[in-house]
């Protein structure tokens, strides 16, 4: 079902492409706005219903303790950022090497 809806949205998006990005954005901007609001509301409901301890991650003391460890923390942060941002660009062995 998700694939069918995605294909219909993509076909609609590409068929409206000749109208220009201005007309397409006027149609899709409210849809994306409602989608983001829905994700935020569902996230807030699930956090309040199941486990509020996940909000402890916003405590800045954890960042301080992480970087207090020394050079290894900066190296691991570099590996994390490489794996998040460069996963599609770099070969797998570079990402594996960054965690070693």
JOSULGI-V368712 format. One record per helix or strand of 3 or more residues. SS is the DSSP state (hx for helix, st for strand). FROM is the first residue (numbers start at 1). TO is the last residue. Records with the same first field share a line. If there is no record, write none. Layout:
# JOSULGI-V368712
SS->FROM-TO + FROM-TO
This chain:
# JOSULGI-V368712
hx->2-15 + 17-19 + 21-49 + 52-58 + 60-68 + 71-85 + 92-98
